[in-house]
Structure formats: C-alpha cells, structure tokens
C-alpha cells in the first residue's frame, strides 16, 4: 500500500502533467532554463580572458557552490542545522590527497603518506569516505534538531581540527600536505603535459581545472534540482515544515533526516576534492569553524531551500573578499592587511553580517526571492495586456421590478 506522501506527490505530478502533455509545450524551453544555459556558456569562455588569479578565485567559487548546494539540501530543505560542513570538506580534501598521494622520499621516513591510487578512484573514494562518516553521524542527526544538532555537529569540527594537527603521517600536521595533480584517462590537469593551446591561449592548470569544476557544478546542480522535484524532495520539505505531520502522512522522518545528512556530507566531500585541486596544498587552519559559518552565510544570503540561491550566495561570499584583496588598493577606505585598519577581509565580514541581518529581516528568501520578483516583473512587462471584457448585452440584464411607493 503506497503512503500518503506518494499519493500527494503523484497528484501534484498529475496536475502538472496535464499542462505539459502537449508536445509543443514540452519541447519549448522556459526562460529560466535558457538563462541557466546562457550562464554556463558565458562561464565556459571565461578562461580565454581571465588571469590565473581570477581563475583560481572562480574555481574556489565552484567548490563553494557544490558545498553550499549540499548544505542547502540539509538545512534549507530538510530543516537540519549543521555546523560540520568544514569537517566534511576537510575529509574530502585530505582523503583525496591520501588516496592519490605517495609517501615522500625523505630520510627517516617522515612526512605524509599515501596509497598512490589513480586520481579518479581517489576522488570517488574521498567522496564515499565523507558519506560514510556522515552515515556514522546520522543516528545523532536523526534524533536532534535545531540548535542542539548545530552544537553536536560543531563537535565534529573540533575533533577534525585535532586530528588534522596531530595525525602527521596522514595530514602532514601543521604544515599540511600537497595535493596530487588530477589525471583523467591520461589527460593531466597541469600546465606541463600535454601542452594545450586554444585560440592562441595556453591552457595551464587553472584553465583545465576550470572545465572540470564546471562539469562538477552542473552535475551537482542538476542532481539537486531533480531530487527536489521528486518524492524525496517533497518528503524532505514536509520534514522541514512539520515532523509530526510528515510522520502522520507516512514519511519515515528519521530515515529522511539521516539520508539528507549523508547526501550533504558527500556534496561537501566533492567540494573538498575540488578545493584541494584548486590550491594544490591544504593546511588544517583552512577547515575551521569560520568556514562552516561562511557556508551558513552562503545559503542564508542566497535563499534557504533554493538550489540557485545557494549558488548565488556562494559566489558572493567567496568572490567578494578575493576580489577586494586583489583590487583593494584602489578602494580608498580599505587599509593594507596587518596595518590595524579595516582591510579587505574584515570589510567582507562586515558586509556578510549586514547582509545576513538585512535578508532575515526584510527578505527571508534571499537573493533567489529577489531574482524571482525581478523575473516576474520583467515577464509581466513583456506580456501583452489582456483585452478589455466586452460589455454584457442589454437583453441579458435581468429585469428589476419597480419598487412600490
């Protein structure tokens, strides 16, 4: 016997299916879809024009987009507050470095070791490792909610920091460890071999990683959108809105909460792999509480519960300090780092704080809600006005008896 939530999902799908049954309507792409395709095409040609530093910033944004989408599935769509995202990013980054790396040939045998696996296998194993650790934590995440789950997940960050600083044979300790270059079927994502030129532009490490990151972002985005459109998405939103009502409707609340935590951790692991490939070296200080708070800022500013909003918030939170640090000298009120004034990093944190408070008070839907409102306004402006209603004929008007004196 199917559960009530499946019946409700089928009813919603059926109501939309009658409108989409026409072949012409099904083949016609919508305006949001065309905009997404245009964005992907624009991003695809950027390596022909951007410098290496800006490409590195863009790759950092792509890594953050993947991680923010995963956290939004957990917090925005399932209603579980997690502060452990930095921990799972560290697991993904260090897991890839360990699975793909080799022990350095240093006298005395010191240094971080590795298994020397193929890089594709290492990346997949790193993502699966983060999912396995998320599964181990899922009994806690399925029983707690709200601030209690947030504090419990924060413990993972503290434990992870302790391991990263002390397990030197695995992490390299305080100095971190290098990240092996990605190799896909003999094609090395490096600047040396094979040499590659496109339109007389040399494609080095960042240019090659750019397209790898773009593919991972598109796949992560499409998977999350399709997940939220289906029955799991409806069940996750029901758990977020009212756990008791969801349980009455036949939703296995604990199973969906645990599954959302595992999926979110795997997204974070994939983001960690791309993060490590972008910077070539990873250190424990990067994966602290500040990184988890930044991811929360991404989904709040972008819009809780929306995949596109998570992507927008990630770009804003990551790109702003990076761009200010590179071009902050031309901004008169920004001081140099370490001078005691307001530098680019401090100014970016002020902007995040103001943006979070402003969105929570005035626009809880974040940038995604603002974008929808603008799109609706543009659509109404471009749509022709409906013709005025024709007046009713005089013969159709009912006879009104005259009132007696």
One Martini backbone bead per residue (centre of mass of N, CA, C, O) as a GRO file, in nm:
protein
  405
    1UNK     BB    1   0.093   0.037   0.026
    2UNK     BB    2   0.079   0.355  -0.031
    3UNK     BB    3   0.163   0.648   0.065
    4UNK     BB    4   0.054   0.970   0.108
    5UNK     BB    5   0.300   1.114  -0.016
    6UNK     BB    6   0.283   0.968  -0.289
    7UNK     BB    7   0.001   1.061  -0.363
    8UNK     BB    8   0.065   1.364  -0.352
    9UNK     BB    9   0.289   1.359  -0.564
   10UNK     BB   10   0.115   1.240  -0.792
   11UNK     BB   11  -0.091   1.469  -0.798
   12UNK     BB   12   0.107   1.692  -0.871
   13UNK     BB   13   0.213   1.555  -1.125
   14UNK     BB   14  -0.066   1.532  -1.264
   15UNK     BB   15  -0.138   1.836  -1.275
   16UNK     BB   16   0.124   1.898  -1.453
   17UNK     BB   17   0.086   1.689  -1.689
   18UNK     BB   18  -0.157   1.824  -1.842
   19UNK     BB   19   0.012   2.078  -1.927
   20UNK     BB   20   0.265   1.887  -2.055
   21UNK     BB   21   0.131   1.709  -2.294
   22UNK     BB   22   0.222   1.891  -2.498
   23UNK     BB   23   0.470   1.883  -2.727
   24UNK     BB   24   0.526   2.186  -2.761
   25UNK     BB   25   0.553   2.248  -2.456
   26UNK     BB   26   0.784   2.040  -2.396
   27UNK     BB   27   0.996   2.164  -2.611
   28UNK     BB   28   0.979   2.435  -2.466
   29UNK     BB   29   1.183   2.646  -2.331
   30UNK     BB   30   1.250   2.818  -2.063
   31UNK     BB   31   1.379   3.100  -1.935
   32UNK     BB   32   1.551   2.981  -1.702
   33UNK     BB   33   1.694   2.774  -1.882
   34UNK     BB   34   1.827   2.977  -2.075
   35UNK     BB   35   1.988   3.123  -1.854
   36UNK     BB   36   2.157   2.883  -1.762
   37UNK     BB   37   2.290   2.828  -2.035
   38UNK     BB   38   2.420   3.108  -2.061
   39UNK     BB   39   2.596   3.092  -1.810
   40UNK     BB   40   2.761   2.845  -1.897
   41UNK     BB   41   2.877   2.972  -2.156
   42UNK     BB   42   3.020   3.210  -2.022
   43UNK     BB   43   3.197   3.042  -1.830
   44UNK     BB   44   3.343   2.874  -2.061
   45UNK     BB   45   3.501   3.150  -2.181
   46UNK     BB   46   3.676   3.278  -1.948
   47UNK     BB   47   3.969   3.148  -1.985
   48UNK     BB   48   4.032   3.348  -2.236
   49UNK     BB   49   4.044   3.624  -2.020
   50UNK     BB   50   4.152   3.533  -1.758
   51UNK     BB   51   4.338   3.517  -1.498
   52UNK     BB   52   4.481   3.311  -1.271
   53UNK     BB   53   4.362   3.442  -1.015
   54UNK     BB   54   4.064   3.444  -1.116
   55UNK     BB   55   4.045   3.140  -1.168
   56UNK     BB   56   4.091   3.057  -0.875
   57UNK     BB   57   3.844   3.202  -0.767
   58UNK     BB   58   3.639   3.047  -0.943
   59UNK     BB   59   3.707   2.765  -0.826
   60UNK     BB   60   3.628   2.837  -0.540
   61UNK     BB   61   3.334   2.891  -0.614
   62UNK     BB   62   3.266   2.607  -0.714
   63UNK     BB   63   3.320   2.464  -0.451
   64UNK     BB   64   3.109   2.631  -0.289
   65UNK     BB   65   2.860   2.553  -0.450
   66UNK     BB   66   2.859   2.254  -0.383
   67UNK     BB   67   2.850   2.288  -0.073
   68UNK     BB   68   2.591   2.470  -0.062
   69UNK     BB   69   2.394   2.270  -0.183
   70UNK     BB   70   2.427   2.056   0.038
   71UNK     BB   71   2.343   2.239   0.280
   72UNK     BB   72   2.060   2.314   0.165
   73UNK     BB   73   1.942   2.030   0.173
   74UNK     BB   74   1.962   2.020   0.485
   75UNK     BB   75   1.861   2.310   0.587
   76UNK     BB   76   1.650   2.424   0.371
   77UNK     BB   77   1.486   2.130   0.314
   78UNK     BB   78   1.508   1.974   0.619
   79UNK     BB   79   1.591   2.151   0.888
   80UNK     BB   80   1.914   2.114   0.942
   81UNK     BB   81   2.155   2.209   1.160
   82UNK     BB   82   2.494   2.272   1.038
   83UNK     BB   83   2.862   2.289   1.148
   84UNK     BB   84   3.025   2.041   0.968
   85UNK     BB   85   3.129   2.123   0.680
   86UNK     BB   86   3.436   2.156   0.723
   87UNK     BB   87   3.492   1.862   0.791
   88UNK     BB   88   3.403   1.737   0.512
   89UNK     BB   89   3.600   1.896   0.341
   90UNK     BB   90   3.854   1.778   0.474
   91UNK     BB   91   3.800   1.485   0.402
   92UNK     BB   92   3.803   1.523   0.095
   93UNK     BB   93   4.086   1.650   0.065
   94UNK     BB   94   4.257   1.444   0.234
   95UNK     BB   95   4.155   1.187   0.100
   96UNK     BB   96   4.267   1.243  -0.179
   97UNK     BB   97   4.565   1.286  -0.095
   98UNK     BB   98   4.595   0.995   0.020
   99UNK     BB   99   4.498   0.811  -0.219
  100UNK     BB  100   4.697   0.967  -0.443
  101UNK     BB  101   4.939   0.962  -0.275
  102UNK     BB  102   5.282   0.967  -0.172
  103UNK     BB  103   5.559   0.891  -0.018
  104UNK     BB  104   5.814   1.066   0.077
  105UNK     BB  105   6.166   1.094   0.008
  106UNK     BB  106   6.274   1.080   0.331
  107UNK     BB  107   6.478   1.090   0.571
  108UNK     BB  108   6.321   0.869   0.808
  109UNK     BB  109   6.007   0.873   0.699
  110UNK     BB  110   5.882   1.142   0.680
  111UNK     BB  111   5.559   1.228   0.634
  112UNK     BB  112   5.309   1.208   0.413
  113UNK     BB  113   5.107   0.962   0.308
  114UNK     BB  114   5.008   0.704   0.057
  115UNK     BB  115   4.841   0.495  -0.208
  116UNK     BB  116   4.859   0.554  -0.522
  117UNK     BB  117   4.602   0.612  -0.667
  118UNK     BB  118   4.394   0.685  -0.883
  119UNK     BB  119   4.242   0.987  -0.907
  120UNK     BB  120   3.953   0.896  -0.960
  121UNK     BB  121   3.940   0.694  -0.728
  122UNK     BB  122   4.017   0.895  -0.505
  123UNK     BB  123   3.771   1.082  -0.537
  124UNK     BB  124   3.552   0.870  -0.486
  125UNK     BB  125   3.655   0.778  -0.205
  126UNK     BB  126   3.632   1.055  -0.068
  127UNK     BB  127   3.325   1.079  -0.097
  128UNK     BB  128   3.256   0.809   0.046
  129UNK     BB  129   3.388   0.882   0.315
  130UNK     BB  130   3.200   1.115   0.387
  131UNK     BB  131   2.943   0.944   0.379
  132UNK     BB  132   3.026   0.748   0.606
  133UNK     BB  133   3.054   0.966   0.827
  134UNK     BB  134   2.763   1.066   0.799
  135UNK     BB  135   2.639   0.792   0.877
  136UNK     BB  136   2.761   0.779   1.165
  137UNK     BB  137   2.602   1.060   1.242
  138UNK     BB  138   2.293   1.005   1.181
  139UNK     BB  139   2.176   0.923   1.461
  140UNK     BB  140   2.204   1.213   1.565
  141UNK     BB  141   2.055   1.374   1.333
  142UNK     BB  142   1.774   1.210   1.372
  143UNK     BB  143   1.732   1.317   1.693
  144UNK     BB  144   1.808   1.604   1.621
  145UNK     BB  145   1.750   1.968   1.652
  146UNK     BB  146   1.862   2.254   1.581
  147UNK     BB  147   2.082   2.367   1.813
  148UNK     BB  148   2.161   2.078   1.898
  149UNK     BB  149   2.275   1.991   1.623
  150UNK     BB  150   2.477   2.220   1.589
  151UNK     BB  151   2.654   2.147   1.836
  152UNK     BB  152   2.713   1.853   1.762
  153UNK     BB  153   2.849   1.921   1.483
  154UNK     BB  154   3.078   2.103   1.598
  155UNK     BB  155   3.247   1.871   1.717
  156UNK     BB  156   3.368   1.775   1.445
  157UNK     BB  157   3.559   2.014   1.404
  158UNK     BB  158   3.734   1.973   1.658
  159UNK     BB  159   3.820   1.686   1.592
  160UNK     BB  160   3.942   1.750   1.314
  161UNK     BB  161   4.161   1.947   1.410
  162UNK     BB  162   4.313   1.747   1.586
  163UNK     BB  163   4.382   1.546   1.362
  164UNK     BB  164   4.526   1.739   1.159
  165UNK     BB  165   4.762   1.821   1.367
  166UNK     BB  166   4.851   1.505   1.463
  167UNK     BB  167   4.825   1.335   1.186
  168UNK     BB  168   5.105   1.339   1.008
  169UNK     BB  169   5.095   1.077   0.826
  170UNK     BB  170   4.822   1.200   0.684
  171UNK     BB  171   4.835   1.546   0.694
  172UNK     BB  172   5.125   1.691   0.794
  173UNK     BB  173   5.006   1.880   0.985
  174UNK     BB  174   5.062   2.210   1.008
  175UNK     BB  175   5.179   2.215   0.696
  176UNK     BB  176   5.058   1.994   0.556
  177UNK     BB  177   4.965   1.900   0.212
  178UNK     BB  178   4.984   1.784  -0.091
  179UNK     BB  179   4.815   1.780  -0.412
  180UNK     BB  180   4.747   1.587  -0.650
  181UNK     BB  181   4.725   1.558  -0.974
  182UNK     BB  182   4.493   1.540  -1.206
  183UNK     BB  183   4.383   1.229  -1.383
  184UNK     BB  184   4.221   1.176  -1.710
  185UNK     BB  185   4.292   0.944  -1.918
  186UNK     BB  186   4.595   1.096  -1.945
  187UNK     BB  187   4.488   1.374  -1.859
  188UNK     BB  188   4.656   1.651  -1.741
  189UNK     BB  189   4.597   1.897  -1.479
  190UNK     BB  190   4.837   2.076  -1.624
  191UNK     BB  191   5.109   2.283  -1.762
  192UNK     BB  192   5.282   2.061  -1.919
  193UNK     BB  193   5.112   1.779  -1.977
  194UNK     BB  194   4.980   1.847  -2.235
  195UNK     BB  195   5.002   2.082  -2.452
  196UNK     BB  196   4.768   2.370  -2.463
  197UNK     BB  197   4.581   2.538  -2.731
  198UNK     BB  198   4.331   2.810  -2.739
  199UNK     BB  199   4.331   3.069  -2.925
  200UNK     BB  200   4.635   3.124  -2.821
  201UNK     BB  201   4.573   2.991  -2.537
  202UNK     BB  202   4.714   2.880  -2.261
  203UNK     BB  203   4.648   2.566  -2.097
  204UNK     BB  204   4.654   2.522  -1.780
  205UNK     BB  205   4.558   2.434  -1.475
  206UNK     BB  206   4.313   2.631  -1.440
  207UNK     BB  207   4.181   2.587  -1.717
  208UNK     BB  208   4.131   2.281  -1.680
  209UNK     BB  209   3.983   2.292  -1.403
  210UNK     BB  210   3.744   2.461  -1.492
  211UNK     BB  211   3.590   2.231  -1.649
  212UNK     BB  212   3.572   2.037  -1.420
  213UNK     BB  213   3.413   2.224  -1.229
  214UNK     BB  214   3.173   2.278  -1.420
  215UNK     BB  215   3.073   1.987  -1.436
  216UNK     BB  216   3.027   1.947  -1.129
  217UNK     BB  217   2.822   2.175  -1.094
  218UNK     BB  218   2.607   2.079  -1.294
  219UNK     BB  219   2.558   1.802  -1.167
  220UNK     BB  220   2.481   1.905  -0.885
  221UNK     BB  221   2.244   2.080  -0.973
  222UNK     BB  222   2.069   1.869  -1.125
  223UNK     BB  223   2.039   1.667  -0.895
  224UNK     BB  224   1.901   1.857  -0.692
  225UNK     BB  225   1.657   1.938  -0.865
  226UNK     BB  226   1.547   1.648  -0.911
  227UNK     BB  227   1.516   1.574  -0.615
  228UNK     BB  228   1.309   1.808  -0.539
  229UNK     BB  229   1.085   1.714  -0.755
  230UNK     BB  230   1.049   1.468  -0.602
  231UNK     BB  231   0.966   1.273  -0.341
  232UNK     BB  232   1.209   1.346  -0.159
  233UNK     BB  233   1.155   1.650  -0.162
  234UNK     BB  234   0.876   1.647  -0.029
  235UNK     BB  235   0.968   1.501   0.229
  236UNK     BB  236   1.178   1.708   0.324
  237UNK     BB  237   0.977   1.948   0.348
  238UNK     BB  238   0.792   1.813   0.555
  239UNK     BB  239   1.007   1.785   0.775
  240UNK     BB  240   1.064   2.087   0.798
  241UNK     BB  241   0.770   2.189   0.868
  242UNK     BB  242   0.650   1.890   0.991
  243UNK     BB  243   0.713   1.604   1.153
  244UNK     BB  244   0.436   1.501   1.244
  245UNK     BB  245   0.289   1.529   0.975
  246UNK     BB  246   0.484   1.350   0.817
  247UNK     BB  247   0.436   1.091   0.980
  248UNK     BB  248   0.130   1.076   0.920
  249UNK     BB  249   0.189   1.065   0.595
  250UNK     BB  250   0.444   0.836   0.589
  251UNK     BB  251   0.713   0.954   0.685
  252UNK     BB  252   1.050   0.876   0.738
  253UNK     BB  253   1.212   1.085   0.926
  254UNK     BB  254   1.486   0.956   1.003
  255UNK     BB  255   1.569   0.866   0.720
  256UNK     BB  256   1.568   1.148   0.584
  257UNK     BB  257   1.768   1.286   0.776
  258UNK     BB  258   2.003   1.092   0.729
  259UNK     BB  259   2.017   1.118   0.417
  260UNK     BB  260   2.072   1.424   0.411
  261UNK     BB  261   2.341   1.410   0.562
  262UNK     BB  262   2.491   1.229   0.365
  263UNK     BB  263   2.456   1.401   0.110
  264UNK     BB  264   2.589   1.658   0.222
  265UNK     BB  265   2.868   1.528   0.278
  266UNK     BB  266   2.927   1.453  -0.020
  267UNK     BB  267   2.928   1.736  -0.127
  268UNK     BB  268   3.162   1.829   0.056
  269UNK     BB  269   3.370   1.627  -0.052
  270UNK     BB  270   3.371   1.734  -0.343
  271UNK     BB  271   3.454   2.020  -0.265
  272UNK     BB  272   3.726   1.934  -0.136
  273UNK     BB  273   3.858   1.825  -0.388
  274UNK     BB  274   3.848   2.090  -0.553
  275UNK     BB  275   3.999   2.259  -0.348
  276UNK     BB  276   4.268   2.103  -0.355
  277UNK     BB  277   4.318   2.138  -0.664
  278UNK     BB  278   4.331   2.451  -0.660
  279UNK     BB  279   4.576   2.483  -0.420
  280UNK     BB  280   4.772   2.208  -0.386
  281UNK     BB  281   4.735   2.296  -0.073
  282UNK     BB  282   4.677   2.179   0.263
  283UNK     BB  283   4.546   2.313   0.573
  284UNK     BB  284   4.397   2.311   0.882
  285UNK     BB  285   4.305   2.617   0.913
  286UNK     BB  286   4.084   2.617   0.687
  287UNK     BB  287   3.896   2.392   0.867
  288UNK     BB  288   3.701   2.572   1.038
  289UNK     BB  289   3.447   2.747   1.172
  290UNK     BB  290   3.446   2.973   0.961
  291UNK     BB  291   3.363   2.795   0.720
  292UNK     BB  292   3.084   2.712   0.825
  293UNK     BB  293   2.973   3.003   0.845
  294UNK     BB  294   3.002   3.071   0.547
  295UNK     BB  295   2.794   2.862   0.448
  296UNK     BB  296   2.555   2.983   0.598
  297UNK     BB  297   2.572   3.255   0.453
  298UNK     BB  298   2.515   3.154   0.170
  299UNK     BB  299   2.218   3.036   0.217
  300UNK     BB  300   2.095   3.296   0.334
  301UNK     BB  301   2.158   3.496   0.107
  302UNK     BB  302   2.048   3.317  -0.131
  303UNK     BB  303   1.840   3.095  -0.011
  304UNK     BB  304   1.639   2.895   0.138
  305UNK     BB  305   1.571   2.603  -0.061
  306UNK     BB  306   1.767   2.695  -0.303
  307UNK     BB  307   1.987   2.621  -0.549
  308UNK     BB  308   2.047   2.897  -0.682
  309UNK     BB  309   2.093   3.052  -0.417
  310UNK     BB  310   2.344   2.898  -0.326
  311UNK     BB  311   2.518   2.986  -0.566
  312UNK     BB  312   2.501   3.292  -0.522
  313UNK     BB  313   2.609   3.299  -0.230
  314UNK     BB  314   2.885   3.171  -0.291
  315UNK     BB  315   2.992   3.386  -0.483
  316UNK     BB  316   2.975   3.626  -0.288
  317UNK     BB  317   3.142   3.517  -0.041
  318UNK     BB  318   3.403   3.446  -0.209
  319UNK     BB  319   3.459   3.689  -0.411
  320UNK     BB  320   3.477   3.945  -0.241
  321UNK     BB  321   3.752   3.906  -0.084
  322UNK     BB  322   3.924   3.837  -0.334
  323UNK     BB  323   3.880   4.102  -0.491
  324UNK     BB  324   3.962   4.299  -0.262
  325UNK     BB  325   4.256   4.189  -0.229
  326UNK     BB  326   4.339   4.273  -0.529
  327UNK     BB  327   4.164   4.576  -0.539
  328UNK     BB  328   4.194   4.744  -0.258
  329UNK     BB  329   4.393   4.982  -0.334
  330UNK     BB  330   4.150   5.147  -0.490
  331UNK     BB  331   4.025   5.164  -0.207
  332UNK     BB  332   4.027   5.414   0.024
  333UNK     BB  333   3.904   5.260   0.305
  334UNK     BB  334   4.128   5.049   0.266
  335UNK     BB  335   4.355   4.857   0.425
  336UNK     BB  336   4.625   4.703   0.497
  337UNK     BB  337   4.737   4.420   0.593
  338UNK     BB  338   4.828   4.469   0.939
  339UNK     BB  339   4.764   4.794   1.006
  340UNK     BB  340   4.466   4.806   1.180
  341UNK     BB  341   4.258   4.826   0.978
  342UNK     BB  342   4.030   4.798   0.719
  343UNK     BB  343   4.027   4.531   0.545
  344UNK     BB  344   3.907   4.313   0.318
  345UNK     BB  345   3.821   4.088   0.517
  346UNK     BB  346   3.667   4.266   0.722
  347UNK     BB  347   3.469   4.396   0.522
  348UNK     BB  348   3.336   4.131   0.431
  349UNK     BB  349   3.222   4.056   0.710
  350UNK     BB  350   3.041   4.302   0.738
  351UNK     BB  351   2.869   4.242   0.490
  352UNK     BB  352   2.760   3.971   0.583
  353UNK     BB  353   2.620   4.063   0.840
  354UNK     BB  354   2.430   4.270   0.709
  355UNK     BB  355   2.301   4.075   0.505
  356UNK     BB  356   2.178   3.872   0.701
  357UNK     BB  357   2.001   4.069   0.860
  358UNK     BB  358   1.851   4.189   0.618
  359UNK     BB  359   1.726   3.927   0.507
  360UNK     BB  360   1.580   3.832   0.768
  361UNK     BB  361   1.396   4.093   0.779
  362UNK     BB  362   1.319   4.168   0.457
  363UNK     BB  363   1.444   3.883   0.304
  364UNK     BB  364   1.420   3.547   0.350
  365UNK     BB  365   1.475   3.450   0.039
  366UNK     BB  366   1.682   3.621  -0.079
  367UNK     BB  367   1.819   3.632  -0.388
  368UNK     BB  368   1.604   3.447  -0.512
  369UNK     BB  369   1.355   3.625  -0.454
  370UNK     BB  370   1.452   3.873  -0.609
  371UNK     BB  371   1.479   3.731  -0.883
  372UNK     BB  372   1.182   3.646  -0.909
  373UNK     BB  373   1.063   3.932  -0.898
  374UNK     BB  374   1.208   4.039  -1.148
  375UNK     BB  375   1.106   3.825  -1.349
  376UNK     BB  376   0.803   3.888  -1.313
  377UNK     BB  377   0.818   4.184  -1.399
  378UNK     BB  378   0.930   4.132  -1.683
  379UNK     BB  379   0.701   3.943  -1.776
  380UNK     BB  380   0.469   4.150  -1.744
  381UNK     BB  381   0.588   4.364  -1.937
  382UNK     BB  382   0.609   4.162  -2.196
  383UNK     BB  383   0.312   4.117  -2.164
  384UNK     BB  384   0.022   4.138  -2.292
  385UNK     BB  385  -0.260   4.289  -2.257
  386UNK     BB  386  -0.564   4.228  -2.184
  387UNK     BB  387  -0.858   4.241  -2.304
  388UNK     BB  388  -1.139   4.387  -2.277
  389UNK     BB  389  -1.436   4.343  -2.160
  390UNK     BB  390  -1.735   4.275  -2.275
  391UNK     BB  391  -2.030   4.394  -2.276
  392UNK     BB  392  -2.330   4.333  -2.181
  393UNK     BB  393  -2.619   4.277  -2.295
  394UNK     BB  394  -2.928   4.414  -2.246
  395UNK     BB  395  -3.099   4.145  -2.259
  396UNK     BB  396  -2.931   4.003  -2.016
  397UNK     BB  397  -3.059   4.176  -1.824
  398UNK     BB  398  -3.230   4.186  -1.552
  399UNK     BB  399  -3.535   4.237  -1.431
  400UNK     BB  400  -3.640   4.519  -1.242
  401UNK     BB  401  -3.852   4.588  -1.022
  402UNK     BB  402  -4.056   4.814  -0.923
  403UNK     BB  403  -4.101   5.015  -0.672
  404UNK     BB  404  -4.305   5.069  -0.428
  405UNK     BB  405  -4.448   5.343  -0.262
   0.00000   0.00000   0.00000
